[in-house]
Amino acid sequence: MRYRLFDTDLGPMAVGWTDAAVSRVLLPGDEVAAMRERLERAGGVEDAGGQAELVARIVAYAEGANDNFADVGLDLSGVPETNKLIYEHIRELAWGETTTYGAIARWLGDVALSRAVGAAMGANPIPLIVPCHRVLAADGRAGGFSSPRGVQAKMEMLALEKAASPTGQFSFGF
């Protein structure tokens, strides 16, 4: 895997890719040195000029540009099949659109799978491109978020997108 670290209005981020496609995104919250170390432990080699178009799109997103990244190719090798199915499903969400863990579980055929959906969101190696930040708890609360800044990062991304909760209430602005 090759990777690139870059600055955004949300903070430093990183993208990793294989010869096949994008395989990793690191959201803001860690120091750049910690991000670099994490990517290199995963076998990454820094490529400071790589993925220029995607980096420009992520930088623009962090400035408020409407982009759902649905056209970005993913390398999900090593990801469980159920998680891949869930990730493909939520990639259909538009910029600013939200859903719930329960709605995804019902889509899978069993509302009892809500925890499995949550686990898939927590294991997402490509957040933002696979928009797990748009998946909320049943009552419209943020629920969890596996990023260095946790739910705060999720709320910032939802506010940036001017997202409405599944009940239609705009509740993520600051």
Secondary structure as GFF3:
##gff-version 3
##sequence-region A 1 174
A	DSSP	beta_strand	2	6	.	.	.	ID=ss1
A	DSSP	beta_strand	13	17	.	.	.	ID=ss2
A	DSSP	beta_strand	22	26	.	.	.	ID=ss3
A	DSSP	alpha_helix	32	41	.	.	.	ID=ss4
A	DSSP	beta_strand	45	46	.	.	.	ID=ss5
A	DSSP	alpha_helix	52	62	.	.	.	ID=ss6
A	DSSP	alpha_helix	81	90	.	.	.	ID=ss7
A	DSSP	beta_strand	99	100	.	.	.	ID=ss8
A	DSSP	alpha_helix	101	108	.	.	.	ID=ss9
A	DSSP	three_ten_helix	111	113	.	.	.	ID=ss10
A	DSSP	alpha_helix	114	122	.	.	.	ID=ss11
A	DSSP	three_ten_helix	132	134	.	.	.	ID=ss12
A	DSSP	beta_strand	135	136	.	.	.	ID=ss13
A	DSSP	alpha_helix	151	160	.	.	.	ID=ss14
###
